[in-house]
Amino acid sequence: MTIKHADEYRDPEISRKLVEQIKNLSKKNVRLMEVCGTHTMSIFRNGIRKLIPGTISLLSGPGCPVCVTAQNEIDAFIEISRVPDTIITTFGDLMRVPGNESSLQKERAAGKDIRMVYSTFDAIEIARKNPQKKVVFLGVGFETTAPTVAASILSAREMKIENYFVYSAHKTVPQALCALMKTEGIKIDGFILPGHVSVIIGTRAYLPFFNQYQTPCVVAGFEPSDIMQAVLMLVKQIENKTPGLENAYTRAVSFEGNEKAVGIMNDVFEAADVAWRGIGIIPGSGLKIRNEFSDYDAMKKFEISEKDSKEPRGCACGEILTGLKTPVECPLYKKICTPVDPVGPCMVSSEGTCAAYYKYHSED
Amino acid sequence: MKTDRILLDHGSGGKISHSLTLDIMLPAFDNPMLSKLNDGAILNIGGKKFAFSTDTYTVDPVFFPGGNIGELAIYGTVNDIAMCGGSPLYLSVGLVIEEGFLISDLERIIKSMGAAAEKAGVKVVTGDTKVVPKGAADKIFINTSGIGLIPDNVDVGCDKAVPGDKIILSGTIADHGITVLTQREGMTFTSSIKSDTAPLNRMVEKIFTASKKVHVLRDPTRGGVGTSLSEIAEKSNSGIRIYEKKIPVKNEVKSICELLGFDPLYIANEGKLLAFVSPEDADKVLSAVREDEFGKDACIIGEVVSGHPGKVFLETGIGGIRMVDMLTGEQLPRIC
């Protein structure tokens, strides 16, 4: 049978059979982490938590790019937006994230030129049309978006556009998994690994992590039966004590990944030690712009002051990102932190765990 | 962190707009007709009941597949009156035009407003035009207000849903919002979808002819079906349960929503209604809606239940359950 459309991965009959198999197999209480924010949203939108047996807890991980962006980076974005003759271009989710005293959304309301774009090439186009302005793209994301941002820098060079800059706050997933396992108090029995990121980096990128920790890992797609298939494979590995690095998303993810995209990414970026919100500095987990491309590096073009940025008091985003807490355990959740007036980024991003809980979860 | 300026979110039609109404508008204008916060006010004048409503249109772009700002402005107010149970009669039109706007475009808009008024059976009886310097407004903004007569035996409102009511949706959702979005700068979709902009007053007449047990009528515009249902659940203090499988969404709309991460439940419609009807009359009303030219894809998408008062739950396509809340941020500014 050839599956042509995603609807077949939403077939209630296939899901029902998968749930049944999971129920038959699952004996131990296990904690599985879905690393990726898109998985978190799919799990909530499809009501998967209420379908799987109580032995399985699904934890949301640090895979929402906006959520793991460090507070001083958010403050740096706001600082750049205030520089005269600057246009900030960004994906939408960043607009609302509160910095220490403002947000991009509020800066825009105060008259700063901040534009939402759907692609880095829109940002280049804006730079081309506004040669007298400095156009900055805020690069926030994982290996999924980093290659297109890298490609935009290559294009800008080719097109001789000299007023386009990228602030690279990109992060890489495999290094974060290692950091998670080292975090005190964390207990994760298996990982549902991200689909989109893996399309780029391939399953081989997780081998060093898997070899070191021997924690069950399954790469998953985003449709409900993809996710349940991954849960089933993880439960099997755990119950049979046969940890492995498996791929449940073979229609999109290969062992090698997209070598061309990885090549472009590596041409422009190099690994750097960077801070993740709630986790701290993770060695080699960031992508900074190589010296060769420093003309396009917003961090070098703009003088950004040293910041003593503090994460908001009482906000449990850090613990939520690492699976140590669920949003309902955060003292601010739904009380003073709501999507209308968010305190932490997990409540802002459409892929944030707190936003997902707020929107789709009911204590009833 | 509070804000001292108006943000785009304040115009979303979701939670933050609601708080603006409650915190700033209501205290200043406080009266029992306004405080119901329905689509329009219900007024008792000389023993007759009238519906009175107003709306302002800022859609960008001004012309889009399936309609334009003028048509939208006529049908929007016609529909608001119809959702109060009224038969729309008279409209006013106020224009704010930016210096430099093409007269041929204005003519096109006004002509289509005339045709729309005729189609809906209403008369534009008064109006006003202002021109502002270039840059002080974007192309053209239109306000329409209107009144309609509510038949004696009609009594609908967002607070009148009762357990057992069936929920009828008059057709596919998210067409308008997604159409307008695909016309924006930076969007390079080529698609055949078009806005569902349409007058719903004839459909409402058919509904009232079919049943005397209609409790709620609502056109899910900004904020979409999700936000409308949440408001109805909250105001009626009743639980609502809907079924994802039964909510019609065009394949193309579904694909674009997925690509951009939008939930069609929260995307604006401009020619759809939700009707809450006693279960014994549900099939009759459904047939009546389907007879209307804008209700051919109508279906029953759920019901009012006695559990979880004030909350909407959705049974997902694979049989899971999730909550449906009001829209909380602006998904797409200037959609209507």
Interface residues (C-beta under 8 A of the other chain):
Chain A: A6 R10 D11 P12 S15 R16 F44 R45 N46 G47 I48 R49 K50 L51 R96 P98 E101 S103 Q105 K106 A109 A110 V117 Y118 S119 D122 P224 S225 T338 P339 V340 D341 V343 S350 Y358 K359 Y360 H361 S362 D364
Chain B: M1 K2 T3 R5 I6 L7 L8 D9 K15 I16 S19 G186 M187 E258 L260 G261 D263 H308 K311 F313 L314 E315 T316 G317 I318 G319 G320 I321 R322 M323 D325 T328 G329
